[in-house]
Amino acid sequence: MAYQELLQSIQNKEDNKDASVLISLVNETGIHRNNKTRFSEEKIKELISLLEKNRELADDFRSYLVNLFSNYNALSLYTDAGILPGHGFFAEAYKRLEYKILPPLKDKSKTEYLVRKIFYGKTDYRVIAEIDETLWLQLFEIININADISTWQQNNVNSILNALMILSQRITAIGLEPEILDKLPAMEDLQSPFFALNREVQHYVDSFKEDPDYINNNQLDYLQILVMCTQCTDSINELHKHKDRYGISIHLAYLMLRLEQHVKRLTTLLKLIHTIEKAEFDKTLFIFMYEVVHAENKKYSIRKHLNDNLSLIAYKITEHTSRAGEHYRTVDWKEYLAMFKSAMGGGLIVAFLVLLKVLAHHHHFPPFGEAFIYSMIYASGFITIHLMHLTLATKQPAMTANTIAASLDNTEKNDSKMLKTVQLIAEITRAQFISLIGNIIIVLPAAWVIGWIYAIMTGNNLITPEEAHDMLMKMHPWQSGSLFYAAIAGVFLMSSGIIAGYYDNKFAYGRIPERIQQHPLLKKIFSERRLKKISGYLQHNSGLLLGNLFLGIFLGTAPLLGRFFGLPIDVRHVTLSTGNFGLALQSGDVDIPGSLLFQISLSILFMGLINLFVSFGLAIYIAVRSRSLNISIKRRITQAITGYFKEKPLDFFIPPSTIIKEENKVAE
């Protein structure tokens, strides 16, 4: 048996500090084989069975492990493994990129070096997590690492005590960072938990070094440190809780994550020292082992670095857009018809955008000038739609996706909240449906009428027959890249929603409204009341205004970028394309076959669906990821939507009757 031969070889070694046996044992478990969890579980059961039958082998294995790990310096393992360094987000990202290309020198005296030699697979941490935890705890119980710290080797004890001091001092230092103090001014008080924690840990370590029995006789000091850790965690939660009020930056997100990691590691080490109950000690030791292996496997992962740090930013941005998305839902017929009228107004504005773009095209500007003019035309039109409280259907998904993701919070194992989420999806779906109908039902005839009026006033059609034919062929479903370009437009629509949330967050974090009110020049120009009104408007609308501006820039410059780089980059926006279709139809000199009309109409339908689904899909993916929602929710929400659709399919297209609505209110 491979295990027995490896374990017996330990008895024959004079020096039990050779890592090769442990490396071979881990290899034998198959942990390095990704997606082979069952195989690894069987191999671990085999090892457990062997050690249970032969206690002498188990004792030798324990002695081997203790001696092996005692030969390495574990201080940096306790203080740094899985914890972000202090040099900042961008510096750490650059360092990881550099080490990806040219790995750093390895310090063979540190425990991290040993961990990397044993768990060298990039996905070892994942396999460890997938293996039944009870098997690990059984193995730890049989190996029987002593939970009494007084029996540990002195160098191991000193490493943990020194780590406690380093961690507590770092926590205090991070808690005193200007960005933290600015958001938590109470932390400037010397009684803040960050100060108190450092004092308590200093007293704890000094007392322990003077008297090793201190930990057994002064349990209250240990509990007091845990209270301080809890208060530090509460302070971090306070930052999370109120980030909607003051926003968040990459640097602040980085500090908050470092703070969380240090407090968690300090708590883990204290539990290792004080836990006497063997089962609890083994579980704490296993959790720490997993954290260390995970940290070493992903030590230079740029993707993990970005995910860990940007999730807060993404959450904050999507939180802002989810608030905007609350406006894009229809509960009753009154809201439904109001959305329809608003969308009709938006379609009318788009018809004039089509006119302005054609006029600009006839001036034959150079490529950059043409892209700039197109961008400004689109941006001004989208901003006008916003200012007039009108609706552009394809702008909704990027906002509403985040509203849905927000409603998914805490829905797991809660059927009533899941039902409300499904009803919210139905309300949003019918709002998007009626707004799309409202846009198209107006933009097509409006563009035709605009072209007709232009022809009467000037004596010439707005576009020539050749231009009309070219315009139609650019919308053809398979003789052009229109459907692919519609997907690109969907990406831009989603991006504009993210940008809107980003600037809302930026305005909150930078306290722009307050700064506007205190600007010395503006105070001389405007009255206090007027200045407060201006700052309030910008606070609630700046993100949406800038999101519309960037959407116009995206749509206006995409064709130029495609020509410049020689790549298939262009956009097809359903409402704009419908307006172009209306202009082409108005050109009376064009003989358009019925089959082509059908094909273009079909293409416009698919453009709309692609615009909506791409922008919605990407936006909800980002929103769900930013909220770290359980993947099982996806299956439950899909089943719930399917069941609701089978029962009430019309709810996704028109509001329910007033009677049903009133019954729902009574039920609630």
Secondary structure as UniProt FT lines:
FT   HELIX           2..11
FT   TURN            16..17
FT   HELIX           20..29
FT   TURN            30..32
FT   TURN            34..35
FT   HELIX           37..53
FT   HELIX           55..70
FT   HELIX           75..80
FT   TURN            81..82
FT   TURN            86..87
FT   HELIX           89..101
FT   TURN            108..109
FT   HELIX           111..118
FT   TURN            122..123
FT   HELIX           124..130
FT   HELIX           133..143
FT   HELIX           149..151
FT   HELIX           154..175
FT   HELIX           178..183
FT   HELIX           185..188
FT   TURN            190..191
FT   HELIX           193..210
FT   TURN            212..213
FT   HELIX           214..217
FT   HELIX           219..241
FT   HELIX           243..246
FT   HELIX           250..274
FT   HELIX           278..297
FT   TURN            298..300
FT   HELIX           302..325
FT   TURN            326..327
FT   HELIX           333..362
FT   TURN            363..364
FT   HELIX           367..387
FT   TURN            388..389
FT   HELIX           393..395
FT   HELIX           396..408
FT   TURN            409..410
FT   TURN            412..413
FT   HELIX           415..458
FT   HELIX           465..473
FT   TURN            474..475
FT   TURN            477..479
FT   HELIX           482..509
FT   TURN            510..511
FT   HELIX           512..517
FT   HELIX           520..525
FT   HELIX           528..565
FT   HELIX           574..586
FT   TURN            588..589
FT   HELIX           594..626
FT   TURN            627..628
FT   HELIX           632..647
FT   HELIX           649..652
FT   HELIX           658..667
//
